[in-house]
């Protein structure tokens, strides 16, 4: 329903921010990642939003960038993961790191988020990684005739992570192929997201 909100930042603290738009102060639940990127109080800010409607509450969630919003939506689509758990995970890890955890099956790192136990972390990896198999990644690389150095190692992991974030194989491979394959995997993901954001 609400795609984004732009207005004056009235207040921000761990857990939420209040943005005044059109004379109304909207309380948005946010991650620590978003909190760390907010400007000074009374400055103009824009957040991507997700409206969560339940029987007993209507909650608005705000995110500094679209990749964090996309991760949040994927997480709440996993059985047993509610908005609070999703915020907790994305407060602990950036979208790039989270996608890498899923792509590499790093359950332990996901459990570092507050309130996330091993069973739930395993389910998150299982359900999201199911959408991205190594075979699919390999197929995408072959189909797009990308130089051989992109097919494995950190570049291969970065492509898997981008697929976890919802990009197509063609988009992921094309973006990664423009970067230095010797860069650290997290840097590859970060730079590829910038390329993909430009379209």
Buried (B, 14 or more C-beta within 10 A) or exposed (E): EBEEBEBBBBEBEEEBBBBBEEEEEBBBBBBBBBBEBBEEEEEEBEBBBBEBEEEEEEBBBBBBBBBBBBBBBBBBEBEEBBBEBBBBBBBBBBBBBBBBBBBBEBBEBBBEBEEBEEEBBBBBBEBBBEEBEEEBBBEBBEEBEBEEEBBBEBBBBBBBBBBBBBBEBEBBBBBBBEBEBEBEBBBBBBBBBEBBEEE
